[in-house]
């Protein structure tokens, strides 16, 4: 029987309600023919923090951390150490806003087992809260990102949300000194000759930022993390996978110039949106993309300035729907 560890890192600013809803959702997934341990790694926010107590009442394991060392990466690494005696074959990583379809774990394990060189399998992302202009624009953006991930030689799934072979996580661990530990780990794995797989038999929903400010803060963090990846330039150059190298360099250059895509999005965007969604209401994303491109461009420039000045980037809480 496969042993599957489910790890959910919880930041200090995550509301109790969101954490409880996450537990209830993940407990309802299909774990057929698997021995499962669900662990929430909670970074405490004070003596009156009752989130861990609520989670335990729902019947899953909890690891409380008194510090936020390494933030998300540190929480996952500590979770792996906590579950070491369980000796999992696979590790499922989710965020508190992750809402995977019921078959997510089963289908991604099947996909992962089809390739011995694969370290991760995940599925297309969807936005679970398309309630305003910002989130509806991101909803359309995700369809483009899913297409690019599917075709790319460098498949980088945000947050490493998916199913991973446990041995790779235990051997290589997540880097705790970087902003985007997911992209860092993915770069190292690809450069070492391993692969990430795209499973289209399931989906995972997650929340989009609800304000342009939250989107700006999120993408500035992503852009800053991308700049930190240049430390692996020599390692990547040694890879024999040309498709991976091409995709990696493209991801760390062209994505920093999103404003160049604006004319294309305004001209062809409406046709692509109608072809994909067959819903005229989704056309609201067209003017949304005009703002979206400018916000991302500002985030890229700001991240570059902060990186050159070695200022770092603050991890700020985003409003939940």
LOLO-668525 format. One record per residue (C-alpha): residue in three letters; x, z negated, y. Coordinates in steps of 0.02 Angstrom, whole numbers, padded with zeros to 5 digits, always signed. Last residue first. Layout:
ALAXZY;...
//
This chain:
UNK-00634+00034+01780;UNK-00466-00050+01797;UNK-00368-00064+01960;UNK-00182-00039+01940;UNK-00053-00179+01939;UNK+00116-00140+02015;UNK+00283-00118+01927;UNK+00412-00118+02067;UNK+00541+00020+02067;UNK+00730+00002+02079;UNK+00828-00006+02240;UNK+00984+00084+02183;UNK+00995+00182+02347;UNK+01005+00346+02252;UNK+00863+00290+02138;UNK+00754+00232+02282;UNK+00778+00399+02370;UNK+00740+00496+02211;UNK+00585+00392+02176;UNK+00522+00421+02354;UNK+00546+00609+02337;UNK+00456+00614+02169;UNK+00314+00503+02231;UNK+00291+00611+02386;UNK+00281+00765+02276;UNK+00158+00678+02160;UNK+00045+00632+02305;UNK+00055+00810+02374;UNK+00011+00887+02206;UNK-00136+00768+02182;UNK-00205+00802+02356;UNK-00218+00988+02320;UNK-00266+00950+02140;UNK-00419+00856+02199;UNK-00476+01009+02295;UNK-00484+01096+02125;UNK-00537+00940+02025;UNK-00712+00951+02100;UNK-00728+01106+01992;UNK-00776+00989+01849;UNK-00956+00993+01911;UNK-00961+01178+01868;UNK-00958+01136+01682;UNK-00894+01257+01550;UNK-00753+01131+01519;UNK-00605+01240+01469;UNK-00654+01411+01536;UNK-00729+01334+01694;UNK-00571+01235+01726;UNK-00457+01384+01695;UNK-00557+01494+01813;UNK-00562+01362+01950;UNK-00374+01327+01935;UNK-00318+01507+01950;UNK-00303+01517+02139;UNK-00292+01334+02192;UNK-00185+01285+02043;UNK-00063+01429+02067;UNK-00043+01393+02253;UNK-00012+01207+02215;UNK+00118+01229+02077;UNK+00265+01227+02199;UNK+00204+01058+02262;UNK+00246+00985+02091;UNK+00435+00997+02123;UNK+00504+00850+02024;UNK+00422+00919+01867;UNK+00540+01068+01881;UNK+00698+00964+01854;UNK+00691+00826+01723;UNK+00555+00904+01616;UNK+00642+01073+01622;UNK+00804+00993+01562;UNK+00714+00912+01416;UNK+00617+01069+01369;UNK+00776+01175+01363;UNK+00870+01043+01263;UNK+00726+01024+01138;UNK+00709+01211+01113;UNK+00896+01226+01089;UNK+00900+01101+00946;UNK+01084+01085+00902;UNK+01099+00928+01008;UNK+01269+00897+01087;UNK+01203+00931+01262;UNK+01073+00793+01238;UNK+01208+00661+01209;UNK+01305+00721+01361;UNK+01150+00716+01471;UNK+01095+00546+01408;UNK+01128+00453+01571;UNK+01016+00585+01650;UNK+00871+00484+01581;UNK+00876+00364+01729;UNK+00807+00502+01839;UNK+00656+00515+01724;UNK+00622+00329+01744;UNK+00615+00351+01932;UNK+00492+00494+01911;UNK+00382+00389+01796;UNK+00384+00240+01916;UNK+00344+00354+02062;UNK+00204+00425+01954;UNK+00120+00257+01930;UNK+00140+00202+02110;UNK+00070+00366+02177;UNK-00076+00363+02055;UNK-00116+00184+02109;UNK-00112+00237+02292;UNK-00217+00392+02257;UNK-00349+00278+02185;UNK-00434+00260+02016;UNK-00281+00276+01904;UNK-00332+00351+01737;UNK-00387+00246+01591;UNK-00346+00292+01412;UNK-00429+00387+01270;UNK-00341+00431+01107;UNK-00389+00579+01002;UNK-00389+00631+00819;UNK-00363+00780+00705;UNK-00246+00864+00829;UNK-00090+00772+00770;UNK+00064+00817+00873;UNK+00229+00768+00793;UNK+00386+00690+00866;UNK+00551+00745+00790;UNK+00722+00678+00744;UNK+00889+00763+00776;UNK+00986+00625+00863;UNK+00946+00703+01033;UNK+00761+00695+00990;UNK+00772+00510+00950;UNK+00873+00466+01105;UNK+00759+00563+01221;UNK+00603+00486+01144;UNK+00673+00310+01165;UNK+00711+00339+01351;UNK+00545+00425+01381;UNK+00453+00275+01309;UNK+00564+00146+01394;UNK+00514+00212+01564;UNK+00587+00092+01694;UNK+00752+00058+01606;UNK+00851-00100+01566;UNK+00748-00153+01415;UNK+00795-00006+01304;UNK+00680+00000+01153;UNK+00752-00037+00983;UNK+00867+00084+00888;UNK+00869+00020+00709;UNK+00709-00083+00713;UNK+00612+00052+00803;UNK+00679+00186+00688;UNK+00638+00085+00531;UNK+00459+00058+00588;UNK+00412+00241+00577;UNK+00302+00264+00729;UNK+00114+00287+00750;UNK+00048+00325+00923;UNK+00059+00269+01103;UNK+00245+00289+01138;UNK+00196+00233+01314;UNK+00168+00413+01367;UNK+00201+00535+01226;UNK+00362+00635+01248;UNK+00371+00790+01142;UNK+00533+00880+01184;UNK+00523+01050+01098;UNK+00366+01079+01198;UNK+00214+01179+01141;UNK+00098+01034+01096;UNK+00164+00928+01239;UNK+00128+01069+01361;UNK-00051+01090+01299;UNK-00083+00903+01308;UNK-00013+00901+01485;UNK-00133+01038+01539;UNK-00282+00945+01465;UNK-00218+00786+01547;UNK-00220+00869+01719;UNK-00407+00899+01701;UNK-00439+00713+01674;UNK-00313+00673+01811;UNK-00423+00767+01934;UNK-00578+00676+01872;UNK-00485+00511+01890;UNK-00440+00543+02071;UNK-00605+00619+02123;UNK-00711+00479+02050;UNK-00783+00416+01885;UNK-00680+00503+01750;UNK-00647+00338+01657;UNK-00596+00372+01476;UNK-00466+00505+01514;UNK-00411+00600+01358;UNK-00244+00607+01271;UNK-00204+00720+01124;UNK-00136+00638+00966;UNK+00020+00547+00909;UNK+00153+00553+00775;UNK+00324+00473+00789;UNK+00493+00467+00701;UNK+00481+00635+00613;UNK+00628+00692+00505;UNK+00536+00654+00343;UNK+00394+00769+00393;UNK+00221+00766+00311;UNK+00219+00576+00312;UNK+00199+00575+00501;UNK+00045+00685+00492;UNK-00037+00574+00362;UNK+00007+00420+00464;UNK-00069+00505+00616;UNK-00232+00538+00524;UNK-00252+00359+00460;UNK-00208+00274+00625;UNK-00317+00384+00736;UNK-00471+00391+00622;UNK-00577+00274+00730;UNK-00534+00365+00891;UNK-00403+00280+00998;UNK-00458+00179+01150;UNK-00299+00127+01240;UNK-00331+00020+01395;UNK-00240-00132+01324;UNK-00092-00022+01279;UNK-00060+00038+01102;UNK+00088+00046+00982;UNK+00060+00074+00797;UNK+00209+00025+00690;UNK+00236+00095+00517;UNK+00320+00036+00358;UNK+00303-00144+00411;UNK+00420-00282+00350;UNK+00299-00429+00371;UNK+00455-00536+00388;UNK+00505-00436+00543;UNK+00337-00460+00629;UNK+00401-00579+00765;UNK+00557-00470+00787;UNK+00449-00317+00814;UNK+00342-00412+00938;UNK+00496-00466+01034;UNK+00549-00283+01046;UNK+00373-00234+01102;UNK+00370-00368+01238;UNK+00545-00324+01296;UNK+00498-00140+01313;UNK+00341-00185+01412;UNK+00431-00302+01533;UNK+00614-00320+01485;UNK+00599-00507+01511;UNK+00423-00547+01572;UNK+00447-00734+01547;UNK+00343-00867+01461;UNK+00304-00751+01317;UNK+00155-00779+01204;UNK+00146-00699+01033;UNK-00031-00680+00968;UNK-00104-00635+00800;UNK-00281-00571+00775;UNK-00443-00661+00730;UNK-00552-00646+00884;UNK-00525-00829+00927;UNK-00339-00791+00934;UNK-00372-00665+01072;UNK-00470-00788+01177;UNK-00333-00919+01162;UNK-00202-00792+01212;UNK-00303-00745+01367;UNK-00324-00923+01428;UNK-00196-00919+01569;UNK-00219-01084+01665;UNK-00036-01133+01649;UNK+00021-00971+01729;UNK+00032-00782+01709;UNK+00085-00777+01527;UNK+00161-00618+01455;UNK+00053-00581+01304;UNK+00115-00493+01147;UNK-00043-00450+01051;UNK-00013-00428+00865;UNK-00124-00341+00737;UNK-00060-00354+00558;UNK-00124-00225+00435;UNK-00110-00193+00249;UNK-00162-00012+00232;UNK-00270+00082+00107;UNK-00397+00126+00242;UNK-00355+00058+00415;UNK-00503+00137+00505;UNK-00517+00065+00680;UNK-00639-00075+00723;UNK-00508-00210+00751;UNK-00434-00097+00885;UNK-00595-00095+00986;UNK-00631-00281+00981;UNK-00452-00322+01027;UNK-00453-00201+01174;UNK-00618-00270+01239;UNK-00542-00445+01239;UNK-00389-00385+01335;UNK-00495-00295+01466;UNK-00603-00450+01493;UNK-00451-00563+01511;UNK-00385-00457+01654;UNK-00210-00379+01640;UNK-00095-00447+01777;UNK+00027-00539+01664;UNK+00062-00383+01560;UNK-00004-00367+01383;UNK+00098-00277+01249;UNK-00008-00217+01102;UNK+00078-00205+00932;UNK-00010-00144+00774;UNK+00095-00170+00617;UNK+00053-00060+00468;UNK+00105-00097+00289;UNK+00066+00047+00172;UNK+00000+00000+00000;
//
